[in-house]
Amino acid sequence: MDLLKHDIASEFPQLKDKIHALKTTNHHFARLFSDYDTVNHTIAKVETGGAVMTDEALENLKKQRLKLKDDIVQMLHAA
């Protein structure tokens, strides 16, 4: 699976300006964005064979990524 398919900026190019503004002015948003990026990179590393983890752990990371994405999108739409 391609990491870029889950990159927030790539998925929501129309919200690029809001993303940038929130990352620089809202610490909570910046933290969520950073956490999302970290989890997304970890998932990509496992899926490409660069790291090993149990299926259950990978599934939990994917659920965490989805929750973070939901929170990020909610904040973007509220801004």
N, CA, C and O atoms as CSV, one atom per row, in Angstrom:
chain,resi,resn,atom,element,x,y,z
A,1,MET,N,N,0.842,-1.175,0.000
A,1,MET,CA,C,0.000,0.000,0.000
A,1,MET,C,C,0.886,1.237,0.000
A,1,MET,O,O,1.900,1.284,0.697
A,2,ASP,N,N,0.511,2.208,-0.762
A,2,ASP,CA,C,1.288,3.424,-0.914
A,2,ASP,C,C,1.026,4.378,0.249
A,2,ASP,O,O,-0.122,4.707,0.547
A,3,LEU,N,N,2.089,4.811,0.893
A,3,LEU,CA,C,1.991,5.737,2.020
A,3,LEU,C,C,1.242,6.995,1.629
A,3,LEU,O,O,0.453,7.510,2.421
A,4,LEU,N,N,1.469,7.502,0.430
A,4,LEU,CA,C,0.843,8.746,0.019
A,4,LEU,C,C,-0.671,8.636,-0.078
A,4,LEU,O,O,-1.362,9.653,-0.019
A,5,LYS,N,N,-1.201,7.435,-0.224
A,5,LYS,CA,C,-2.648,7.276,-0.297
A,5,LYS,C,C,-3.316,7.662,1.010
A,5,LYS,O,O,-4.518,7.926,1.027
A,6,HIS,N,N,-2.576,7.703,2.095
A,6,HIS,CA,C,-3.152,8.050,3.385
A,6,HIS,C,C,-2.605,9.363,3.937
A,6,HIS,O,O,-2.911,9.727,5.072
A,7,ASP,N,N,-1.817,10.065,3.168
A,7,ASP,CA,C,-1.275,11.346,3.585
A,7,ASP,C,C,-2.402,12.382,3.595
A,7,ASP,O,O,-3.100,12.533,2.593
A,8,ILE,N,N,-2.590,13.091,4.699
A,8,ILE,CA,C,-3.692,14.044,4.861
A,8,ILE,C,C,-3.654,15.120,3.770
A,8,ILE,O,O,-4.679,15.409,3.152
A,9,ALA,N,N,-2.506,15.699,3.537
A,9,ALA,CA,C,-2.399,16.769,2.544
A,9,ALA,C,C,-2.729,16.269,1.141
A,9,ALA,O,O,-3.303,17.010,0.343
A,10,SER,N,N,-2.376,15.026,0.830
A,10,SER,CA,C,-2.688,14.462,-0.486
A,10,SER,C,C,-4.161,14.111,-0.622
A,10,SER,O,O,-4.732,14.223,-1.707
A,11,GLU,N,N,-4.775,13.687,0.471
A,11,GLU,CA,C,-6.187,13.317,0.431
A,11,GLU,C,C,-7.100,14.537,0.390
A,11,GLU,O,O,-8.206,14.474,-0.147
A,12,PHE,N,N,-6.641,15.633,0.950
A,12,PHE,CA,C,-7.463,16.835,1.020
A,12,PHE,C,C,-6.712,18.053,0.485
A,12,PHE,O,O,-6.472,19.002,1.232
A,13,PRO,N,N,-6.340,18.042,-0.786
A,13,PRO,CA,C,-5.568,19.171,-1.327
A,13,PRO,C,C,-6.334,20.490,-1.260
A,13,PRO,O,O,-5.724,21.556,-1.188
A,14,GLN,N,N,-7.655,20.426,-1.284
A,14,GLN,CA,C,-8.474,21.634,-1.215
A,14,GLN,C,C,-8.411,22.290,0.170
A,14,GLN,O,O,-8.808,23.445,0.326
A,15,LEU,N,N,-7.923,21.571,1.157
A,15,LEU,CA,C,-7.818,22.099,2.518
A,15,LEU,C,C,-6.379,22.436,2.903
A,15,LEU,O,O,-6.069,22.618,4.080
A,16,LYS,N,N,-5.518,22.517,1.918
A,16,LYS,CA,C,-4.089,22.759,2.151
A,16,LYS,C,C,-3.845,24.010,2.999
A,16,LYS,O,O,-3.030,23.985,3.920
A,17,ASP,N,N,-4.538,25.088,2.695
A,17,ASP,CA,C,-4.336,26.330,3.448
A,17,ASP,C,C,-4.804,26.195,4.892
A,17,ASP,O,O,-4.139,26.679,5.808
A,18,LYS,N,N,-5.946,25.540,5.101
A,18,LYS,CA,C,-6.440,25.324,6.466
A,18,LYS,C,C,-5.479,24.433,7.254
A,18,LYS,O,O,-5.210,24.682,8.429
A,19,ILE,N,N,-4.970,23.399,6.597
A,19,ILE,CA,C,-4.021,22.494,7.257
A,19,ILE,C,C,-2.809,23.280,7.735
A,19,ILE,O,O,-2.386,23.152,8.884
A,20,HIS,N,N,-2.261,24.085,6.853
A,20,HIS,CA,C,-1.074,24.878,7.208
A,20,HIS,C,C,-1.382,25.845,8.349
A,20,HIS,O,O,-0.605,25.963,9.297
A,21,ALA,N,N,-2.510,26.530,8.255
A,21,ALA,CA,C,-2.880,27.500,9.284
A,21,ALA,C,C,-3.064,26.820,10.641
A,21,ALA,O,O,-2.571,27.311,11.657
A,22,LEU,N,N,-3.761,25.710,10.654
A,22,LEU,CA,C,-3.985,25.014,11.929
A,22,LEU,C,C,-2.697,24.425,12.495
A,22,LEU,O,O,-2.491,24.429,13.708
A,23,LYS,N,N,-1.835,23.921,11.623
A,23,LYS,CA,C,-0.569,23.369,12.111
A,23,LYS,C,C,0.284,24.436,12.783
A,23,LYS,O,O,1.040,24.132,13.706
A,24,THR,N,N,0.172,25.673,12.335
A,24,THR,CA,C,1.015,26.738,12.886
A,24,THR,C,C,0.355,27.504,14.029
A,24,THR,O,O,1.043,28.206,14.770
A,25,THR,N,N,-0.962,27.385,14.189
A,25,THR,CA,C,-1.643,28.170,15.221
A,25,THR,C,C,-2.326,27.336,16.299
A,25,THR,O,O,-2.670,27.869,17.354
A,26,ASN,N,N,-2.529,26.057,16.065
A,26,ASN,CA,C,-3.277,25.221,17.007
A,26,ASN,C,C,-2.393,24.044,17.425
A,26,ASN,O,O,-2.141,23.130,16.640
A,27,HIS,N,N,-1.937,24.085,18.655
A,27,HIS,CA,C,-1.021,23.051,19.139
A,27,HIS,C,C,-1.656,21.660,19.155
A,27,HIS,O,O,-0.996,20.663,18.864
A,28,HIS,N,N,-2.935,21.607,19.496
A,28,HIS,CA,C,-3.626,20.311,19.520
A,28,HIS,C,C,-3.694,19.720,18.108
A,28,HIS,O,O,-3.436,18.531,17.917
A,29,PHE,N,N,-4.039,20.544,17.130
A,29,PHE,CA,C,-4.085,20.075,15.751
A,29,PHE,C,C,-2.701,19.623,15.292
A,29,PHE,O,O,-2.564,18.573,14.665
A,30,ALA,N,N,-1.689,20.408,15.600
A,30,ALA,CA,C,-0.321,20.065,15.196
A,30,ALA,C,C,0.096,18.722,15.795
A,30,ALA,O,O,0.774,17.933,15.139
A,31,ARG,N,N,-0.309,18.463,17.038
A,31,ARG,CA,C,0.023,17.191,17.692
A,31,ARG,C,C,-0.704,16.024,17.019
A,31,ARG,O,O,-0.106,14.979,16.761
A,32,LEU,N,N,-2.003,16.210,16.735
A,32,LEU,CA,C,-2.764,15.173,16.033
A,32,LEU,C,C,-2.141,14.876,14.671
A,32,LEU,O,O,-2.000,13.717,14.281
A,33,PHE,N,N,-1.775,15.923,13.962
A,33,PHE,CA,C,-1.186,15.781,12.633
A,33,PHE,C,C,0.137,15.021,12.713
A,33,PHE,O,O,0.409,14.145,11.891
A,34,SER,N,N,0.950,15.361,13.703
A,34,SER,CA,C,2.230,14.683,13.893
A,34,SER,C,C,2.023,13.221,14.271
A,34,SER,O,O,2.702,12.339,13.745
A,35,ASP,N,N,1.087,12.963,15.182
A,35,ASP,CA,C,0.790,11.586,15.586
A,35,ASP,C,C,0.294,10.774,14.396
A,35,ASP,O,O,0.686,9.621,14.217
A,36,TYR,N,N,-0.571,11.379,13.583
A,36,TYR,CA,C,-1.092,10.699,12.394
A,36,TYR,C,C,0.060,10.328,11.462
A,36,TYR,O,O,0.133,9.203,10.970
A,37,ASP,N,N,0.948,11.272,11.228
A,37,ASP,CA,C,2.081,11.043,10.331
A,37,ASP,C,C,2.970,9.908,10.846
A,37,ASP,O,O,3.419,9.070,10.064
A,38,THR,N,N,3.222,9.879,12.147
A,38,THR,CA,C,4.043,8.840,12.749
A,38,THR,C,C,3.397,7.466,12.592
A,38,THR,O,O,4.052,6.508,12.180
A,39,VAL,N,N,2.117,7.376,12.921
A,39,VAL,CA,C,1.394,6.108,12.800
A,39,VAL,C,C,1.342,5.664,11.338
A,39,VAL,O,O,1.542,4.488,11.037
A,40,ASN,N,N,1.075,6.594,10.442
A,40,ASN,CA,C,0.995,6.276,9.018
A,40,ASN,C,C,2.319,5.736,8.493
A,40,ASN,O,O,2.340,4.771,7.728
A,41,HIS,N,N,3.423,6.357,8.902
A,41,HIS,CA,C,4.734,5.879,8.465
A,41,HIS,C,C,5.051,4.494,9.036
A,41,HIS,O,O,5.652,3.661,8.358
A,42,THR,N,N,4.649,4.257,10.271
A,42,THR,CA,C,4.865,2.938,10.882
A,42,THR,C,C,4.097,1.863,10.123
A,42,THR,O,O,4.632,0.791,9.838
A,43,ILE,N,N,2.843,2.154,9.798
A,43,ILE,CA,C,2.023,1.204,9.038
A,43,ILE,C,C,2.655,0.931,7.678
A,43,ILE,O,O,2.744,-0.220,7.250
A,44,ALA,N,N,3.090,1.979,7.008
A,44,ALA,CA,C,3.702,1.815,5.691
A,44,ALA,C,C,4.971,0.971,5.779
A,44,ALA,O,O,5.237,0.145,4.905
A,45,LYS,N,N,5.742,1.180,6.828
A,45,LYS,CA,C,6.984,0.412,6.996
A,45,LYS,C,C,6.682,-1.073,7.170
A,45,LYS,O,O,7.368,-1.921,6.599
A,46,VAL,N,N,5.664,-1.382,7.954
A,46,VAL,CA,C,5.273,-2.780,8.165
A,46,VAL,C,C,4.758,-3.378,6.856
A,46,VAL,O,O,5.120,-4.497,6.493
A,47,GLU,N,N,3.918,-2.630,6.158
A,47,GLU,CA,C,3.307,-3.151,4.939
A,47,GLU,C,C,4.311,-3.346,3.803
A,47,GLU,O,O,4.071,-4.145,2.897
A,48,THR,N,N,5.418,-2.634,3.842
A,48,THR,CA,C,6.439,-2.789,2.805
A,48,THR,C,C,7.546,-3.752,3.217
A,48,THR,O,O,8.520,-3.942,2.488
A,49,GLY,N,N,7.386,-4.361,4.400
A,49,GLY,CA,C,8.360,-5.345,4.841
A,49,GLY,C,C,9.547,-4.777,5.584
A,49,GLY,O,O,10.491,-5.507,5.885
A,50,GLY,N,N,9.523,-3.486,5.888
A,50,GLY,CA,C,10.635,-2.860,6.591
A,50,GLY,C,C,10.583,-3.027,8.092
A,50,GLY,O,O,11.530,-2.673,8.795
A,51,ALA,N,N,9.483,-3.563,8.586
A,51,ALA,CA,C,9.325,-3.811,10.019
A,51,ALA,C,C,8.365,-4.982,10.190
A,51,ALA,O,O,7.598,-5.316,9.287
A,52,VAL,N,N,8.424,-5.591,11.354
A,52,VAL,CA,C,7.577,-6.747,11.634
A,52,VAL,C,C,6.692,-6.425,12.832
A,52,VAL,O,O,7.130,-5.826,13.815
A,53,MET,N,N,5.437,-6.840,12.720
A,53,MET,CA,C,4.519,-6.681,13.835
A,53,MET,C,C,3.382,-7.664,13.647
A,53,MET,O,O,3.108,-8.098,12.528
A,54,THR,N,N,2.725,-8.013,14.729
A,54,THR,CA,C,1.611,-8.959,14.634
A,54,THR,C,C,0.454,-8.327,13.864
A,54,THR,O,O,0.336,-7.105,13.776
A,55,ASP,N,N,-0.387,-9.182,13.314
A,55,ASP,CA,C,-1.561,-8.692,12.591
A,55,ASP,C,C,-2.452,-7.860,13.508
A,55,ASP,O,O,-3.011,-6.842,13.100
A,56,GLU,N,N,-2.574,-8.311,14.750
A,56,GLU,CA,C,-3.414,-7.588,15.711
A,56,GLU,C,C,-2.855,-6.193,15.996
A,56,GLU,O,O,-3.609,-5.222,16.060
A,57,ALA,N,N,-1.549,-6.095,16.166
A,57,ALA,CA,C,-0.924,-4.797,16.419
A,57,ALA,C,C,-1.078,-3.879,15.217
A,57,ALA,O,O,-1.335,-2.685,15.373
A,58,LEU,N,N,-0.921,-4.428,14.023
A,58,LEU,CA,C,-1.087,-3.631,12.813
A,58,LEU,C,C,-2.525,-3.150,12.686
A,58,LEU,O,O,-2.764,-1.998,12.324
A,59,GLU,N,N,-3.470,-4.009,12.978
A,59,GLU,CA,C,-4.879,-3.629,12.931
A,59,GLU,C,C,-5.180,-2.509,13.931
A,59,GLU,O,O,-5.928,-1.580,13.627
A,60,ASN,N,N,-4.596,-2.604,15.112
A,60,ASN,CA,C,-4.779,-1.552,16.114
A,60,ASN,C,C,-4.197,-0.224,15.644
A,60,ASN,O,O,-4.793,0.829,15.870
A,61,LEU,N,N,-3.035,-0.268,14.991
A,61,LEU,CA,C,-2.447,0.955,14.442
A,61,LEU,C,C,-3.341,1.556,13.365
A,61,LEU,O,O,-3.493,2.776,13.291
A,62,LYS,N,N,-3.925,0.717,12.544
A,62,LYS,CA,C,-4.823,1.219,11.501
A,62,LYS,C,C,-6.062,1.868,12.108
A,62,LYS,O,O,-6.551,2.872,11.591
A,63,LYS,N,N,-6.569,1.309,13.190
A,63,LYS,CA,C,-7.709,1.913,13.884
A,63,LYS,C,C,-7.310,3.249,14.504
A,63,LYS,O,O,-8.077,4.212,14.473
A,64,GLN,N,N,-6.111,3.297,15.062
A,64,GLN,CA,C,-5.605,4.547,15.634
A,64,GLN,C,C,-5.467,5.611,14.544
A,64,GLN,O,O,-5.829,6.769,14.749
A,65,ARG,N,N,-4.942,5.209,13.387
A,65,ARG,CA,C,-4.793,6.143,12.266
A,65,ARG,C,C,-6.156,6.687,11.841
A,65,ARG,O,O,-6.291,7.881,11.577
A,66,LEU,N,N,-7.148,5.831,11.776
A,66,LEU,CA,C,-8.484,6.248,11.377
A,66,LEU,C,C,-9.081,7.233,12.379
A,66,LEU,O,O,-9.705,8.218,11.985
A,67,LYS,N,N,-8.891,6.970,13.677
A,67,LYS,CA,C,-9.395,7.877,14.711
A,67,LYS,C,C,-8.708,9.233,14.611
A,67,LYS,O,O,-9.363,10.273,14.697
A,68,LEU,N,N,-7.400,9.223,14.432
A,68,LEU,CA,C,-6.671,10.483,14.284
A,68,LEU,C,C,-7.155,11.254,13.066
A,68,LEU,O,O,-7.338,12.470,13.119
A,69,LYS,N,N,-7.358,10.537,11.973
A,69,LYS,CA,C,-7.827,11.183,10.745
A,69,LYS,C,C,-9.210,11.791,10.959
A,69,LYS,O,O,-9.465,12.911,10.516
A,70,ASP,N,N,-10.093,11.077,11.624
A,70,ASP,CA,C,-11.426,11.605,11.915
A,70,ASP,C,C,-11.328,12.891,12.731
A,70,ASP,O,O,-12.018,13.866,12.435
A,71,ASP,N,N,-10.483,12.899,13.744
A,71,ASP,CA,C,-10.313,14.086,14.583
A,71,ASP,C,C,-9.749,15.254,13.773
A,71,ASP,O,O,-10.194,16.392,13.924
A,72,ILE,N,N,-8.779,14.972,12.923
A,72,ILE,CA,C,-8.169,16.005,12.082
A,72,ILE,C,C,-9.200,16.597,11.126
A,72,ILE,O,O,-9.292,17.816,10.986
A,73,VAL,N,N,-9.963,15.747,10.479
A,73,VAL,CA,C,-10.967,16.211,9.515
A,73,VAL,C,C,-12.043,17.037,10.218
A,73,VAL,O,O,-12.493,18.051,9.684
A,74,GLN,N,N,-12.452,16.616,11.397
A,74,GLN,CA,C,-13.433,17.394,12.153
A,74,GLN,C,C,-12.905,18.792,12.449
A,74,GLN,O,O,-13.629,19.777,12.304
A,75,MET,N,N,-11.657,18.878,12.858
A,75,MET,CA,C,-11.068,20.184,13.154
A,75,MET,C,C,-10.946,21.026,11.892
A,75,MET,O,O,-11.144,22.240,11.936
A,76,LEU,N,N,-10.624,20.398,10.775
A,76,LEU,CA,C,-10.497,21.144,9.521
A,76,LEU,C,C,-11.845,21.721,9.090
A,76,LEU,O,O,-11.923,22.861,8.635
A,77,HIS,N,N,-12.886,20.938,9.236
A,77,HIS,CA,C,-14.214,21.401,8.821
A,77,HIS,C,C,-14.773,22.455,9.785
A,77,HIS,O,O,-15.580,23.297,9.391
A,78,ALA,N,N,-14.344,22.401,11.036
A,78,ALA,CA,C,-14.810,23.384,12.029
A,78,ALA,C,C,-14.077,24.720,11.898
A,78,ALA,O,O,-14.563,25.751,12.362
A,79,ALA,N,N,-12.920,24.693,11.269
A,79,ALA,CA,C,-12.102,25.924,11.154
A,79,ALA,C,C,-12.648,26.854,10.092
A,79,ALA,O,O,-12.088,27.927,9.864
